[in-house]
Amino acid sequence: MEFKVLKAEHDNLNFKIEEDLPEVGAYLYVYRNNECFKDYLQNSMEACKEVAFEEFGVPLEKWRE
């Protein structure tokens, strides 16, 4: 099984969303200077995008596979 990974850059931060098994959800990682300083477990990749937008202002159109 291959999981999707999405990445985005915004305000000198790097973001990565990693899909996991459906019963687990997806992880949002936030990096500054190549060091992860925040991570969130959400129910879906879409929920991760919403957290990134609400917490850090990452526009939804910035996400790329």
TADAKA-V322372 format. One record per pair of residues at least 24 apart in sequence whose ideal C-beta (glycine too) atoms are under 6 Angstrom apart, sorted by sequence separation. I is the first residue (numbers start at 1). J is the second residue. If there is no record, write none. Layout:
# TADAKA-V322372
[[I/J] [I/J]]
This chain:
# TADAKA-V322372
[[28/52] [19/45] [17/45] [17/48] [15/52] [15/58] [10/58] [8/58] [8/62] [8/63] [6/63] [7/64]]
